[in-house]
Amino acid sequence: MTDTKVCDWLIDNADAPIRYRTARELLKDDDAAKKVESELLENATVQKWLANLKPHNPPQHRGMEHGCFDFCLENAMPKCVQLGLHGGMPQIQDAVKFYIDKLEKAPLEKPFRKWDLFFTANFLCFANVTDEFILQIMLGNLDELYNFAQRKIYDIYISPEEKAKLTGIPKNWKDSNFIKPELYKKFGYCYPLIYDIVGMHTLYNLKNPEIDEKVNGVINYISTDEFHKKISDGYGILISGKYESGNPQYHGMGWDPKYPGWFDAAEYMENVSAPKLLFFAQIIVKYPPALKTKWFADLLNYLDKYKTENGTYIFPKEWLKESPGYAVQGHHISFGENRRKKNWCEIESTFYMQLLRQTT
């Protein structure tokens, strides 16, 4: 539940990104948000990330969608959303035209879970950039995810004996788990990834019970002890090609959607990666099934130890640091507050908690 007193404090103390998001997302006051919008778009950090989001001509990199650079879509888009930008702004529409044009040149046919299609579509939808073409990708993608998730298949790896028969495994994957080829053959690239979690929640906006049920089905599949016990970090290695005749091809799967610290959120925050968990949490709370997990209740209880007498929060500053790297790993979790302000950490921590608490 949104705390209006705390929101008023944020409006009085925060820089433009958090003031805009507080008005628009927490208080649902579009008029108040509109009054901040010009200041938001003139903010130096916002301008920097808008520039990162829009590819140069020619593009800076062969694959602008995926990568650790700030200008890659998977980092620039989440950061822009973190700062309050969204698809209703012409500046965002202009910045992502490159990606929309590229998407619409691809054939719209099954399977929809082709990497460039679903990866790009999810990040565009994360900022509420959508059109009929993007929506068809997202819905086709959801159908294929749900078709697999509803079967509750968690034993997805070949045996050690089967692995020993594989040839040509790259050295860096020798110790990895390998996914059963028959699953890929039957269901395709059907495993939910962190990238699906980033964008799939926007399908709730369609207000369609059948679609909601499928989205919830995918989230229920990953929100179990069994998923977290049996699925390797990063899933493992996909086998394709003519593996039956001894000529396999191997592919890294991408990042899994496991809840960071599923069995012990506090221990994960303190000893593994608080920023990664914080990024994941602010996304997963958009899914109703996630709010019913013990993980979410434990996380709220743990974070409440950073609550002040005034109802604000002050996290350790290193949790909210900005660093080069992948957004889904928590490298761009900060909300754009001026670091010269004495209370910047209190402002960002308090706003973050409001994002979580508004769902309870």
N, C-alpha and C positions, 0 to 999 in steps of 0.2 A: 504494500500500500504506500502511495506517495505521501510523504510528509511535507505539507505545504509550508510549514514554518522553516524547515530546512531548505526548501526550494527558494523561499524568499531570501534566506541568507546567501544562497548561491548567486541569485540575481544581483545582490548588493556587493558581492565580493569577487566574482569570477570575471575572467576575460571573455571576449565575445563568443568563442566556441562553446563553452559550457553554459553561458547565459542563453545562447540561442537554443541549445539542446534542452535546457531546463524548461524554457518557455514552450517549445514545440512538442517535446516528447513526454515530459513529466507533467506539466501543467495543462497541456493540450490547448494552449493559448496562441493561436496562429497570429493574431493581431500583435501581440507582444513580440513574438518571434520575428515578424516582418520588420519591426522597428530596429531590430539588432542586425538584420541581414546584411545591410550595406557595410557595417563595421566588420562583420564576420568576413566578408569577401575581401576586405582591405587588409585583413590581418596578415602579417608577414609569413607566419607558418602556414596558413591556409593557401596563400599564393604559391609558396614553395611546393606544396604537395599537389596543387592543381597543375603546376608545371610538370611535376613528375608523372602525373596521370596521363597527360597528353603526349603521345609518341611524337618524336621529331619526324621530319621528312628529309631523308630516309630514316627509318626507325633506328634507334641506338643499338639494337641487338636483334639477332635472328629470331629469337623467341621472346616477344615482349610480354607474353602472358605469364610465364612461369620463370622464376629465378629469384635470387637473393638481392638483386639490385633495387634501389628505391624506385626506379622508374618502371619496374615490372608491375603488371596489373594486380597481381596477388598481394603486393605490398602497398602500392599507391592507393588502390581503392579502399581497403580497410582503414587506412590512415585518414583518407578524406571523410569517410563515414564517422570515424572517431572524432573528427573535428566539426562534425555537424552538417557536412555537405550531402546532397541527395539528388536523385534523378529529376526532381522538380525544378532544379536550377539550370538555366541555359548553359552555365559554365561547365557543369558536369556533362551535359549532353554533347557539348562541343568537344570536350576532352576525350570522350569514349567513342566518338564517331568511327575512329579507326577500327575498333574492335567490333562494333555493330556491322560495319561494312564487310569485314572479314568473315563474320559469322554467317551473314546472309548469302555469301557466295558458296557456302557448304551445302551439299544436298541434304534435304530434310527427310531422312529415311531411317528405318530401324537398322541396327540398334542405335538408340540415341546416346548411349553411354560410350561415345567416342571422346577421347581426352579433350581435344580442343573445343568441342561443343559444350559438354557439361561443365568443364572447368571455367570457361569464359562466361557462360550463362549464369552460373552461380554467383560469380563476383559482380556481374552487372546487376543482378536481382538484389544483391545485398544492399545496394544503394538505391533500390527501387527504380532502376533503369530497366524498362521492359517494353516489349511490343508483342504483337501476335506471334511473330517468329520465335522470339526468345521464350515466350510462354509455352509454345509447342515443344521446344527442346526440354524445358523444365518438367512438363507433364509426362513426356515420353520417358525422360530420365527417371522420374518418380515411379512410373509403372514397372520399369525394369528393376529398380532397387527393391520395390515392394514385393515383386514376384519372388525374389530370392529371400528377403528378410522374413516373410511370413512363414517360411519353411523351418526357421529356427536351426539352420545348419551351422554348427560351430566347429565340428571336426573337419577342417578344411585342408589339412596338410597330408602330404604323402608320408609314408613310413621311412625310417632310417634305411631299411633294406632297399626300398624303391629309390631313395635318393642316391644310394651307393651305385646304382646302375646308370645314373645320368652322366653324360659326357659334356665336356667343354664348359664347365661351370667357371665363371670368372673368379679369381682368387678372393676378391673382396666380398663375395657372396657364399664362400665355402661353408660358413657357419650359420647361414640363414635357413629358415624353414621355407619349403617349397609347396605352393598351393597345388592341390590335385588338378591335373589337366582336365579331367572329365567335368569338373565343376565349371571351368571356363568354357568348355565346349558346349555344355548344356545351357548355362545361364548368362554367358558373356562376362563382361567387366562389371560384375554385379555387386561388388562389395562397397558399402558406404565408406566414403572418405571424409576427412575433415572439411574438404571443400564443399561437400554436399551440405554439411551442417551449417556452413556460412550462409548459404543462400536459400535452402529449401523451406525455411520458416516463412518466407514471403508468400508461399502458396496458400497460407492461411487467409491471406487477404481476399481470396476468391470467395470465401464464405460458402464453400461447397462441402457438405458433410462427408461425401465419398472421398474427396481429395484429402480432407483432414484425417480421415481414418487411415489412409495410406501413409501420410507423413508420420502420424503417431506410431504406425506399425514399424516403420524404419527406426524410429527413436527407441521404441520398446525393445527392438532386437539388440541394440547396442547397450541398453541400460540394464545389464544383467551381470551377475557375478561370473557366469559361464563365459560370456564374451571376453571379460577382462582376464580370466584365467587362461583361456585357450588361444586367444588371438595374440600373435607376436606384435611387438612394437613395429609399426610400419607394414604390418601384415606379413611381409616376407616377399618371396619371388614368384612371379607368374611364369608359367611354362607355356609356350605356344610353339607354332611351327610344326615341323614333321617329327615330333618327339617320339612317336611310335616306331619310326624307322631309324632312330638314333641321330636325328639332326634337329635337336630342340633349339628354341630361342628363349632367352631369359629377359625378364623385364622387372625393374623395381616397381613396386605397387603404388608408391605415394604414401602420404601420412594417414594413419588410421584415425578414427574418431573416438578413441577411448577417452573416457573422462580422466584427466590428470589427477592422480591420487584417489582413484575410485575406492580403494580400501582404507585409505588414511589421508584425507585431504590436508590436514595440518602438517603431517610429516612431509608431504610433497611440497607444500608451501615453504617450509623451513629448510629443506635439504636438497630439493631438486630444482624446481623452477616456478617461483611464484608468478612471474609475468605470463608464462605459458598458461597456467591455470586461470589467471584472471581474464585473459583473452577468451579462453574457451567458455568460462562461466557466463560472461556477458552475452554470449551467443546462445548457449544451450538453454538459458532461462526463457528463451522465446518459444520453447516447446513445452506444452503442458505436462507430458509424461515425465520430463526431467525434474519438474518441481516436486514430484512425489517421491523422489529417490532419497535414500538416507544420505547419499553424498551431498546433496544440496542442503539438507538440514544441518549436517555436520559443518559444512562450509560457512553457513550463516552464523552458527554458534561460534566458530573459530574467529571469524572476522569481527564479531561483536566485542572482542577483547581490545580492539583498537578504537572503540567508541569513547568520545569525550563526555564530560558532564553536560556539555551544551547540546549534545545530540549529533555533533559532527564526528568525523572519523579522521584519524591520522595513521596511515600505513607507514611502514619503513620506506624511505625514499627510493631505495634500490628497486622496489617493486614496480615503480612507475617510470623507470628510466627509459630513454630513447636510445636505441642502438641499431647499427646496421644488421640486416638479416631478414628473416621471414616473419611476416605479420602473424601467421597462425602459430608461430612459436613464441609470440609475446614480445617481439622486438620493437613494436610500435604502439604500445599500450597507452602512452601518455595522451592527455587531452588538450595539449597546447597552451597550458598556463605558463606565463612568464616566470622562468626559474629565479628571477631576481626578487620576486615577491616572497616575503617571509612565510606567508601562509599558502603557498602554491600547493604543497603536498596535502594539506588539510582540505583544500578546495577539490582537488582531483579525487582524493580518497572518498570524500563525502558524496560527490557526484556519482562515483562508481557504485557506492552502496545504494544510492537511490535507484540506479538502474536495476540492481538485483531485487531490492525491496518492493519496487512497484509491482512485481509479479506475485507477491504474497498476500 
